[in-house]
Amino acid sequence: MKDCREFPRIEIVVATRNPGKFKEIEAILAVDSARFLSLKDFPGIPEIIEDGNTFAENALKKARTVARLTGRIAVADDSGLTVDALQGRPGIYSSRYAGENASDEDRCRKLLKEMESIPEGKRGGAFVCAAAVASPGEDADVVEAKWQGTITFAPRGANGFGYDPIFYIPEMNQTVAELAPAEKNKISHRAQALEKLKNALSKFLASLP
């Protein structure tokens, strides 16, 4: 008997090899007619050098490069933590702040060490996310969002990734790593940016033959 179930005909590539980030983006965008792929599905694509001066420049570069190399619509983000007391660091260098091969724990430890003399009340910061979508023809759009919070004195929570255990959201009375993933996906910087990106993505999908 012929299987009459409908399968997604559109493939969208999320320009990341990070499984945590991939799951977040897939869950937030949730395009029913599409199948999401990550860069793990394209092992031949080399590392994309993030040499932009802003989150938006890096997100656009990744989306355009992946769209061109895969021949599919690509979504990319560049996100990071900016800390007021550190003049905006680590910023666009968030993922490389403790070295190229450092773990999330290494990065959190380095940041807390730098901030050990900063008192409560002066530990404000923000998670920033720029999200971009690009077509193989390199048409592209980019949006940005911020999530305000403060830096804790020690890690708390086991969910999430990156700097989540040391980023405290006052109105939630929790660190990001203490939030349930579904809750984080509703209010995070990435969620806010991807919600803004949905309109642009819809236009790109509508333009497909």
C-alpha positions, 0 to 999 in steps of 0.5 A, spaced: 500 500 500 502 506 498 504 511 504 500 517 503 503 521 509 505 528 507 513 529 508 516 536 509 518 538 502 522 544 504 529 543 508 532 549 512 539 549 514 541 551 521 548 554 521 550 551 527 554 544 530 552 546 537 546 541 538 543 545 544 543 551 539 540 547 534 534 544 538 532 551 541 532 554 534 528 548 531 523 549 537 522 556 536 521 557 529 517 550 528 515 551 521 511 545 520 512 544 512 520 544 513 525 539 515 531 542 519 538 540 518 544 542 522 551 543 519 552 536 522 548 534 516 554 537 511 560 535 514 564 538 508 562 545 510 568 548 513 568 552 519 566 559 518 570 564 521 566 569 525 570 576 523 565 581 523 565 587 528 558 586 530 553 580 532 549 582 526 555 581 521 557 574 523 550 572 523 549 574 516 556 571 514 554 565 516 547 565 513 549 567 506 555 562 506 551 556 508 545 558 504 550 558 498 554 552 500 548 547 501 543 550 496 538 551 501 535 557 505 539 558 511 538 560 518 544 563 523 545 566 529 550 570 533 549 571 540 553 572 546 554 575 553 555 583 554 557 585 561 557 592 563 562 592 568 567 589 563 565 594 557 561 590 553 566 584 554 566 578 552 561 580 546 562 577 540 568 573 542 563 570 548 564 563 545 572 564 544 573 567 551 577 562 554 580 559 548 578 556 542 577 549 545 575 551 552 568 548 555 562 552 557 565 551 564 571 554 562 568 560 560 564 561 566 569 560 570 574 565 567 568 570 567 566 570 574 574 570 576 574 577 572 568 579 576 570 577 583 571 584 585 565 587 582 559 588 587 552 586 587 548 592 583 554 593 578 553 586 575 548 588 570 549 585 563 545 582 557 545 576 552 544 579 545 542 575 539 542 577 532 538 572 527 539 572 520 536 568 514 539 567 507 537 564 500 542 561 496 541 567 491 544 571 498 538 575 499 538 576 506 535 579 512 537 580 520 534 582 526 537 583 533 534 582 540 537 583 548 535 579 554 537 583 560 539 580 567 545 580 572 551 576 573 551 571 579 557 570 583 557 562 582 553 557 577 546 555 578 542 550 574 543 544 570 539 546 563 541 550 557 549 551 555 554 557 555 553 562 560 546 560 562 548 558 569 551 565 571 546 569 568 540 571 572 533 573 570 531 578 576 523 577 574 524 570 574 528 569 580 532 564 576 538 563 572 537 561 565 540 554 567 534 553 572 529 555 567 525 549 563 527 549 556 520 550 554 520 556 558 527 559 556 525 558 549 519 563 550 523 569 553 530 568 551 534 573 547 534 567 541 527 566 542 526 574 541 530 575 535 527 568 532 520 571 533 522 577 529 525 573 524 519 569 522 516 574 518 522 574 514 523 567 513 516 566 511 517 571 505 523 567 503 519 560 504 514 563 500 518 565 494 521 558 493 518 554 487 
